[in-house]
Amino acid sequence: MMGASARIEVTALAGIPEIRSGDDLASVIAPAYRALGPLDGDILVVTSKIVSKAEGRAVRADDREAAIDAETVREVAVVEHAGGRTRIVENRQGLVLAAAGVDASNVDDGWVLLLPEDPDASARRLCAALRDALDVRVGVVVSDTLGRAWRVGQVDQAIGAAGVRVADDLRGSADARGRVLEATIAALADEIASAADLVKGKASGMPVAVVRGLGHLVADLDVPGARSLQRPAREDLFRLGAAEAWREGYEAALAAMGDRGPTGEAEWVVVVPVKPAAIGKSRLAAADADRESLARAIALDSIAAAAASDRVARVLVATSDEATVAALASLRDVEVVRDTASGLRGAIALGLEAAGEGSHRAVLLGDVPALRPGELSHALALAATAGRAFVPDADGDGTVLATARPRIPFEVLFGAASAAAHRAARFTELRLPATWGLRRDVDTPEHLETARALGLGPRTAALL
């Protein structure tokens, strides 16, 4: 772009009070801007949070996840991590970002703040009001903090803009050596938003900054806004997260194969150890359901999903829980091994003894109520190519499935830090998506909520 400046100044405006619903932002910002001395060509960068507050976008939401659901058009990726769960979604404004932009910081308990309904329209109204009130030709950028693919950390970007050119399309022009540029489009509004954030900060109480020295970018109010920076769907190279794309492709392949699954015949004997429900899942006592009934339902949903896998010939349930035994009578290819041992390892050993060394053997923990039969089929198909294999839980510390091919010794390694123990014993780690129900074992109410988002089995879902 011709006329680019070699120097810019960025100044945060002090003295802007707490914004409340119904406030006239132009009237609130104008006194602080007058103190700086308005100039033609200035660009004001305004944090989206104060725009949302002024527009009454605070809503009551005891459940932030429900508020995120309401603002979500499309879920792109779900990321499990030590601090919990992050959802990357496309929201109603067309932005792809974490949590749909729903913000619970700096608002009263039980409330959340949504992004402006139309950030470009908000920017136009503010820009027009400031131009009229101060008789100065300025531009306005509404900014929000977003993450970036392939990069650590977040930066402020433009989600709304008015009276400022948001991009500089350099395609077809030449560089300093005369080479034609074929792909370069400078995202000017994003660069301006990021520069302004360096002086505004996140907790400084200065939500507006003035960028000076870029007057050549200030334009009429009808130039395209920040929405024009959003990549069209047909050009979106990152429509899904890696795990979601993998799963979508796999499920499409399963659907194309009909009832046959990934390969032909069933061949695995799966051992599922189940504690008596009266002592099982003690950490679920805080869940909003009868703990004993919930523990039994989780086990039964896990067993039913395993029995429905086309790779499984028999399911051996090692348990002493009489109510579970009675409920299993309705499931095909499910047998009971009476648990006369003590503890998890003893129950597994009894089940493996009943399975016999001549079969493909697998041990599945009975606390994966979001398990889908196709997930287990795929895991067992992969396991058949290894002597011994295991699947870690979603947290990466425990194990949900361990397998061994016929006549290969199968040492029981379940327990604390079992994923590390299986790796040390040279089991092959099966790298499956963390968003699969197979990997979401349930020990705590938080685990249960994550499994619920993945889709619980019918018995568990009925109790919640």
C-alpha positions in Angstrom: 0.0 0.0 0.0 1.4 3.4 -1.0 2.0 5.9 1.8 2.8 3.5 4.6 4.2 5.1 7.7 7.7 4.4 9.1 6.6 5.4 12.6 3.5 4.8 14.7 2.6 5.7 18.2 0.2 3.7 20.4 -1.3 5.3 23.5 -3.8 3.8 26.0 -6.5 6.1 27.1 -6.7 6.6 30.9 -9.8 7.5 32.9 -12.4 5.3 31.2 -14.9 4.2 33.9 -16.5 0.8 34.3 -19.0 0.3 31.5 -22.5 -0.7 32.2 -25.4 -1.9 30.1 -26.9 1.0 28.1 -23.9 3.3 28.3 -23.2 5.5 25.3 -19.6 4.4 24.5 -18.8 7.4 22.4 -19.8 9.7 25.2 -17.7 7.7 27.7 -14.6 7.5 25.5 -14.7 11.1 24.1 -13.4 12.9 27.3 -10.4 10.6 27.6 -9.7 11.0 23.9 -10.0 14.8 24.1 -7.4 14.8 26.8 -5.0 13.1 24.4 -5.8 15.5 21.6 -7.7 13.9 18.7 -6.1 14.0 15.2 -7.4 13.1 11.8 -6.1 9.6 10.9 -6.2 8.2 14.4 -7.4 4.6 14.8 -9.1 3.7 18.1 -8.8 0.1 19.2 -11.6 -0.8 21.6 -11.7 -4.1 23.6 -14.8 -6.1 22.7 -15.7 -6.6 26.4 -16.7 -3.0 26.9 -18.7 -3.0 23.7 -20.5 -6.1 24.9 -21.2 -4.6 28.3 -22.6 -1.4 26.8 -24.8 -3.5 24.5 -26.2 -5.5 27.3 -24.6 -8.8 26.2 -24.2 -10.1 29.8 -26.5 -13.1 30.3 -27.3 -15.2 33.3 -25.7 -18.6 33.0 -25.1 -20.9 35.9 -23.7 -23.4 33.4 -21.1 -21.8 31.2 -21.1 -24.8 28.9 -24.8 -24.3 28.2 -24.0 -20.7 27.2 -21.2 -21.9 24.9 -23.6 -24.4 23.3 -26.1 -21.6 22.6 -23.5 -19.5 20.8 -22.0 -22.4 18.9 -22.7 -22.9 15.2 -20.1 -25.7 14.6 -17.7 -27.6 16.9 -14.2 -27.7 15.5 -12.2 -29.5 18.2 -12.3 -30.6 21.8 -8.9 -30.6 23.6 -8.5 -32.4 26.9 -5.7 -31.1 29.2 -4.6 -31.1 32.8 -6.7 -28.0 33.5 -9.9 -29.5 32.1 -11.4 -29.2 28.6 -11.2 -26.6 25.9 -13.7 -26.4 23.0 -12.8 -24.7 19.8 -16.0 -23.7 17.9 -17.3 -21.5 15.2 -19.7 -19.0 16.9 -22.6 -16.9 15.6 -20.3 -14.2 14.5 -18.4 -16.6 12.2 -15.3 -16.6 14.4 -13.5 -19.8 15.2 -12.2 -19.5 18.8 -12.2 -21.1 22.2 -15.5 -21.3 24.1 -17.4 -19.3 21.4 -16.0 -16.2 23.0 -18.2 -16.7 26.1 -16.3 -14.9 28.9 -16.8 -15.4 32.6 -14.1 -13.0 33.8 -14.8 -9.5 35.3 -18.5 -10.3 35.5 -20.7 -11.1 38.5 -21.0 -14.7 39.6 -23.6 -16.6 37.7 -23.3 -14.4 34.6 -21.2 -14.6 31.4 -20.5 -12.0 28.7 -21.2 -12.8 25.1 -19.4 -11.1 22.2 -21.2 -8.2 20.4 -23.9 -9.5 18.2 -22.5 -7.8 15.1 -19.0 -6.4 15.9 -18.7 -4.6 12.5 -22.0 -2.8 13.1 -20.9 -1.9 16.7 -17.7 -0.4 15.3 -19.6 1.6 12.7 -21.9 3.1 15.3 -19.0 4.1 17.5 -16.9 5.4 14.7 -19.7 7.6 13.3 -20.5 8.9 16.8 -16.9 9.8 17.5 -16.5 11.5 14.1 -19.6 13.6 14.8 -18.8 14.5 18.4 -15.2 15.4 17.9 -15.2 16.5 14.2 -12.3 14.3 13.5 -11.8 11.5 10.8 -10.9 8.4 12.8 -11.2 4.6 12.4 -12.3 2.1 15.0 -11.2 -1.5 15.5 -13.0 -3.8 18.0 -10.6 -6.3 19.3 -10.7 -9.7 21.1 -8.1 -12.2 22.3 -7.8 -15.3 20.2 -5.4 -18.2 19.9 -3.6 -19.2 16.7 -3.0 -22.5 15.0 0.5 -23.9 15.4 1.6 -21.1 17.8 1.7 -20.9 21.6 -0.2 -18.0 23.3 -2.9 -15.6 22.3 -2.9 -12.2 20.6 -5.6 -9.6 20.1 -7.2 -9.6 16.7 -9.9 -7.5 15.0 -13.4 -8.9 15.3 -15.0 -5.6 14.2 -13.9 -2.6 12.2 -15.2 0.6 10.7 -13.6 3.5 8.8 -10.3 1.6 8.4 -8.9 -0.6 5.7 -8.6 -4.1 7.3 -6.4 -5.8 4.7 -3.8 -5.0 2.1 -3.9 -7.4 -0.8 -0.4 -7.5 -2.2 -1.0 -10.3 -4.7 0.3 -9.4 -8.1 2.6 -6.7 -6.9 6.4 -7.0 -6.8 8.8 -7.3 -3.9 12.0 -5.3 -3.6 13.8 -7.7 -6.0 11.0 -7.6 -8.6 9.5 -11.0 -7.8 5.7 -11.1 -8.1 3.9 -11.8 -4.8 1.3 -14.6 -5.2 -0.2 -15.1 -1.8 0.5 -12.2 0.5 -2.5 -10.4 2.1 -1.5 -8.2 5.1 -4.1 -8.5 7.8 -3.8 -4.8 8.8 -6.7 -4.7 11.3 -5.3 -7.7 13.2 -1.8 -6.1 13.3 -3.3 -2.9 14.7 -5.3 -4.8 17.3 -2.2 -6.7 18.5 -0.1 -3.5 18.7 -2.8 -1.8 20.8 -2.9 -4.7 23.2 0.7 -4.1 24.1 -0.3 -0.9 25.9 -3.9 -1.8 27.0 -2.9 -5.0 28.7 -5.4 -7.5 30.1 -6.1 -6.2 33.6 -4.9 -2.5 33.5 -8.4 -1.0 33.3 -7.5 0.8 30.0 -9.7 -0.9 27.4 -9.1 1.7 24.6 -5.9 2.6 22.8 -5.2 5.1 20.1 -2.9 4.1 17.2 -1.4 7.2 15.5 0.6 7.3 12.3 -1.6 5.1 10.1 -3.8 7.8 8.7 -3.4 6.3 5.2 -5.5 3.4 6.4 -8.5 5.5 7.6 -11.3 5.4 5.1 -15.1 5.9 4.7 -17.5 4.0 6.9 -18.6 1.8 4.1 -15.3 0.0 3.5 -15.4 -3.8 4.4 -15.2 -4.6 8.1 -13.4 -7.3 10.0 -15.8 -9.9 8.9 -14.1 -9.8 5.5 -11.0 -11.2 7.2 -12.7 -14.5 7.9 -11.7 -17.2 5.5 -14.6 -18.6 3.4 -15.6 -22.1 4.2 -14.6 -23.4 0.8 -11.0 -22.3 1.5 -10.9 -23.5 5.1 -8.0 -25.9 5.5 -8.6 -26.5 9.2 -12.4 -27.2 9.3 -11.8 -29.8 12.0 -9.3 -30.5 14.7 -6.9 -33.4 13.9 -8.7 -35.9 16.2 -12.1 -34.9 14.9 -11.0 -35.2 11.3 -9.5 -38.7 12.0 -12.7 -39.8 13.7 -15.0 -38.4 11.0 -13.0 -40.3 8.3 -13.0 -43.5 10.3 -16.7 -43.4 11.0 -17.4 -42.7 7.3 -15.4 -45.8 6.4 -17.3 -47.8 8.9 -20.6 -46.6 7.4 -19.4 -47.5 3.9 -18.7 -51.0 5.1 -22.1 -51.5 6.6 -22.3 -54.1 9.4 -19.0 -55.7 8.5 -16.8 -53.3 10.5 -13.2 -52.6 9.6 -12.4 -56.3 8.8 -14.1 -59.6 8.9 -14.5 -62.1 11.7 -14.8 -61.7 15.4 -11.8 -63.1 17.2 -11.3 -61.5 20.6 -12.2 -62.5 24.2 -12.6 -59.4 26.3 -12.3 -59.6 30.1 -14.1 -56.9 32.0 -13.5 -56.7 35.8 -16.3 -55.2 37.7 -16.2 -54.3 41.4 -19.4 -54.7 43.5 -21.4 -51.5 42.9 -21.7 -51.0 46.7 -18.0 -50.2 46.9 -17.3 -49.1 43.3 -16.8 -45.5 42.1 -16.5 -43.9 45.5 -15.5 -40.6 44.0 -18.8 -40.3 42.2 -20.6 -39.8 45.5 -20.8 -36.1 44.6 -22.6 -36.8 41.3 -26.3 -35.9 41.0 -27.4 -39.6 41.0 -27.4 -42.6 43.3 -23.7 -43.7 43.4 -24.4 -47.4 43.6 -26.9 -47.4 40.7 -24.5 -45.1 38.7 -21.5 -47.4 39.2 -23.6 -50.4 38.0 -25.0 -48.5 35.0 -21.5 -47.4 33.9 -20.3 -51.0 34.0 -23.3 -52.3 32.1 -23.0 -49.7 29.4 -19.3 -50.5 29.0 -20.0 -54.2 28.8 -22.8 -53.8 26.3 -20.7 -51.7 24.0 -17.9 -54.3 24.1 -20.3 -57.1 23.3 -21.6 -55.2 20.3 -18.1 -54.8 18.8 -17.8 -57.0 15.7 -14.3 -57.9 16.7 -15.4 -59.5 20.0 -16.4 -63.2 20.2 -16.9 -63.4 24.0 -17.1 -61.0 26.9 -16.1 -62.4 30.3 -17.3 -60.3 33.2 -15.3 -61.0 36.4 -17.6 -59.8 39.2 -19.3 -60.8 42.4 -22.0 -58.2 42.1 -25.3 -60.1 42.0 -27.4 -57.3 40.5 -24.9 -56.9 37.7 -24.9 -60.7 37.1 -28.7 -60.6 36.8 -28.7 -57.6 34.4 -26.1 -59.4 32.2 -28.5 -62.2 31.4 -30.1 -60.1 28.6 -26.8 -59.6 26.7 -25.6 -61.9 24.0 -22.0 -63.4 24.1 -21.5 -62.2 27.7 -20.5 -64.7 30.3 -19.9 -64.3 34.1 -16.7 -65.4 35.8 -17.4 -65.4 39.5 -14.9 -63.2 41.2 -13.5 -65.1 44.2 -10.2 -63.2 44.2 -9.3 -60.0 46.0 -8.9 -56.8 44.1 -8.7 -55.7 40.5 -5.6 -57.8 39.6 -7.1 -61.0 41.0 -10.4 -60.5 39.1 -8.5 -59.9 35.9 -6.4 -63.0 36.4 -9.5 -65.1 36.9 -11.0 -63.7 33.7 -7.8 -64.3 31.7 -7.6 -67.9 33.0 -11.1 -68.5 31.7 -10.3 -66.9 28.3 -7.3 -69.3 27.8 -4.0 -68.6 26.3 -5.0 -69.8 22.8 -7.2 -66.8 22.1 -6.7 -63.1 21.4 -7.2 -61.6 24.9 -8.1 -58.1 25.9 -8.8 -56.6 29.3 -11.2 -53.6 29.2 -12.0 -51.6 32.4 -15.7 -51.4 33.0 -15.9 -47.6 33.5 -16.1 -46.3 29.9 -19.8 -45.5 29.5 -19.3 -43.4 26.4 -17.6 -46.3 24.6 -18.8 -47.0 21.0 -18.5 -50.5 19.6 -16.7 -49.2 16.5 -14.0 -47.6 18.6 -13.3 -50.9 20.3 -13.3 -52.7 16.9 -10.7 -50.3 15.6 -8.5 -50.6 18.7 -8.6 -54.4 18.5 -7.9 -54.4 14.8 -4.7 -52.4 15.5 -3.9 -54.6 18.5 -3.9 -57.7 16.3 -0.8 -56.4 14.6 1.2 -56.2 17.9 2.2 -58.9 20.4 0.9 -56.9 23.3 -0.7 -53.4 23.2 -2.5 -50.9 25.4 -4.7 -47.8 25.2 -4.0 -45.0 27.7 -6.9 -43.1 29.2 -7.6 -39.6 28.1 -5.5 -38.2 31.0 -2.5 -40.3 29.8 -1.7 -41.8 33.2 -4.0 -44.8 33.4 -4.9 -47.7 31.0 -8.4 -48.5 29.7 -7.5 -51.4 27.4 -4.6 -53.9 27.3 -4.3 -56.8 24.8 -2.2 -59.8 24.0 -2.2 -62.2 21.0 -2.6 -65.9 21.5 0.1 -67.7 23.6 1.9 -64.5 24.4 2.3 -64.1 28.2 -0.1 -61.4 29.5 1.1 -59.8 32.7 -1.6 -57.8 34.5 -0.3 -54.2 34.9 -3.4 -52.2 35.8 -3.3 -49.9 38.7 -1.6 -46.6 39.6 0.5 -45.1 36.7 -0.4 -48.1 34.6 0.3 -46.4 31.3 4.0 -45.9 32.3 4.1 -49.5 33.5 2.8 -50.8 30.1 5.3 -48.7 28.2 8.2 -49.9 30.4 7.0 -53.5 29.8 7.2 -52.8 26.0 3.5 -52.9 25.3 2.7 -51.1 22.0 0.9 -47.9 22.7 -2.2 -47.5 20.5 -2.5 -43.8 19.7 -6.2 -43.2 19.4 -8.1 -39.8 19.6 -8.5 -38.5 23.2 -12.0 -37.6 22.3 -13.1 -41.2 21.9 -15.3 -42.7 24.5 -12.9 -45.7 24.8 -10.3 -43.4 26.4 -12.7 -41.5 28.8 -12.8 -43.6 31.9 -15.0 -42.2 34.6 -13.8 -41.8 38.2 -14.9 -38.3 39.1 -17.9 -36.0 38.5 -15.7 -34.0 36.1 -14.9 -37.2 34.1 -18.6 -38.0 34.0 -19.4 -34.6 32.5 -16.8 -35.1 29.9 -18.2 -38.5 29.0 -21.7 -37.0 28.9 -20.5 -34.6 26.2 -19.1 -37.5 24.2 -22.4 -39.4 24.5 -23.2 -41.8 27.4 -24.6 -45.2 27.1 -28.4 -45.5 27.7 -28.3 -46.9 31.3 -25.9 -44.2 32.5 -27.7 -41.4 30.6 -31.0 -42.5 32.2 -29.7 -41.8 35.7 -28.6 -38.3 34.8 
